Amino acid sequence: TALASSTWRIEPSQRKRCGSNSVSATESFGSSIMPSKAQTKRVSSQHAATSVKNRVTKIAAMPSKAKMNAPPGVKRHVTKRAAVPTKAKTKQGLGQDAANSVKSKVAKNAAVPTKAKTKQASRRSAETDVQSKSTKNAALLTKAKKQAAGQDAATVVKSAATKNAAVPGARTNRASGQDAVASAKRKATKATTASAPDVKAPDAALLAAYSLAPGPAAGDDVFAHRIVKDLLERARRQVLEALKEQKCPAHEKWLICIRTYGRARPQESDLDSFVRKLGKKMDKAISAGARERWIKKFAKAGVTTYTEFAAALEKPDEFTKRLAEIPGESKVQSKVIERFAKAVSEHGATCLKAKGIHRGMLDLTLKALEMALGHGAHKHCLIYVSHEDPDFVSGRYHEALAGTPWQKRIVVGVKGAHHQVRFIEESAPQGTHVIVADDNIDSIIVEIANEKSIPKFLMPPTEGKDCKTRCLRDFEFEQLVEGTGMQVVPEDRMQRFLRAAEPNFNAKAKTQELQNYSQVFSALNITTPEELVKALSQPKKALDQRLHKLAKGTMLRKLKTQLKDSRLPVRRWLVKAKSKGTSQVTAGESTTELATLIRRAGQEMQDTGANVWSICPSKNGHFLHGRGNDIRKHAKKHGYCLDTASSLGLVYGAFFGFRALHDPERYTRFGQIKDDVERSLRYWHKDGIILRFSRYAVVKAQPPGKFHARKGGISAGSSEEAHKERGQQALKAILDDFASPYARFPKAGEKCGDCGLIWAASKKNQLGAKQRTHALTSGSSGPSRKRKQPAETECVEPKAQAVAETRATESAKAGAQKGKRQKPRATCDEREATTPGAQKGKRQKLCAASGEHEA
């Protein structure tokens, strides 16, 4: 009884024996002898389990009648024993201690019932919350479906589910939120698929819009079509996501957009390419199926590259034995191996040269960009394909780019190179710096400043050993004046402001004076043009003596006028002596050379008011290097140099950049063959300035601007005659529309480039013909200049004839005045003659002249 009780008790008789110190004795007895509360419970549990087990065993041994006559307490214990699970019975039957099960029951009974009630209440409240939250999720899903802008409903519901999951509650709440997100994604996908038109399916109205003749409004019908509008909405979301990935200020963000058509061609191994080209040189060609079988055999024999293959063919007999030892392969034909060996010995070097028509976009432009920008190049690039491109419809683009970071960079656009550029511009936010690149660029190159460094650089694959250019790589950088003992620093903003306000400061003799002013501004802590104008507006007594020349009335008015204009001339590079310890080639720069060029172009556009830039259209290494040498000679002689041209010229369509303005007057309208010529003239017509970086160029896999049947791009689906005819028609339409003041067709015997036009000589003005284009740059709604029509020419013919006669009269008068000035000089020369014959001849001439005068 004492063991079964929950506390120890001391009998009264024991208390009497303890005497007066009964309390302390009890405490000492309890502290020394009395076990703990847990021990008491364990002992009582063991006793209870033993008694229950004994009683159950006895009752089990009784006959059935005895069981029926058993006392009620025993029946209750039998009933409890029957309710024990099978595993517990088995353990007890094996003789295991039943204290564990009894202990667990005691622990459960000892638990406070309020906790269970609290859990049940929390579960009920959680279920209520889940029901209410699921109702909210359904409402959000319905709202997301109704959004006209095409926002993703899954994202909206996912955010709501995330908020719901953050609320403290049961696990059921989070599970219901995840289920709601998954169902929302499925429903949103179905809704988008049902509402979005199939861009791969041919549409008669869109095909008719593509086939419209070029004209001033060409392309507007294409972009008014519902399919193109839907494509634009998708593209805008992709562009915004790509720009968000760039962790830099908004004005420094840029995006390279590669426009491609029919150039998906999966990447080909070097061995496959070598065997394919080698098979064409053999006396008997090999079919494509046979070539694939042979390459598989070579791979099993351990030959996976063309160098290993060429080395193995040096000993054809041994190579044949190696192939024959491969298990499961058919008998190797030794004659085929001998033919391979003969072709390699005769044409091995020429077969290594890969042609662009056999390479895809992954082997061309994407490879060149990865070389120039590094492995993270895809973060700055998007690939624009046409929705009806056979390579896109058949899935060859995804197949070619599978397993690469470029797979998720595809944007579905429209047909036509000129339409695609407009699509790229309209898909980008206004003001974005966008660079457009063709899909067949082999490498991006720059001229080599120091010829002694040529062995250190990678040469373009299509050029010879005497090439003066190098491929742009992400770990190499070379200064403009490398190898001259000088270094360049950029011109500051204050010097550019003075040159913009006063054209005389652009003279070569004014370079030192500009630098002196720059030092004065630094000493006076004048850093901006606004501060300079404010300082010059002070009274003359309070003004620094070194600024008196700038504070004169005319000069000050020019500075104030320029402050309102805010356009600056192109930045110069100032030259100074090279400091010791400066390395020749800077490796591991924080940014690559191509990225530096793009950022510099964006800053120059912002400063000068230009809206388009490009590189040199010629890949000729000697021309590029000659241009670089001229720049370095000028720097050495005059103390500054300029590697950027701002006059009228071709904006090369293979690689150019622009600021997205969404201006319809800048879109090309006369076809895709001469779209780069039209773009150059339109931007010059609007801005009066075009930026061209003359040291950089690109090497293309095929000659630019020329037709090739297997080239792809603008040559796809055309012929050589049609290509040439459309180009001539486009040039004539461009000149007739607005460009006659800026370009003309070449005359007989005159040479012109691939563009087909002679550019008009434009006056060199770093601000871009500011007076002529002031009205045009003030807004985009001004009328375009057009060539005068025949009727207008007839009306102004008398006036032109009168002007010509006036000019002839003025020239005759000028000639007479010149003759009068020359006669005294001749008389002086005659007086200098000292010989008698000369004097006699002079007197005779004077007498004859006087006789004529009297007559």
Disulfide bonds with the S-S distance in Angstrom:
none
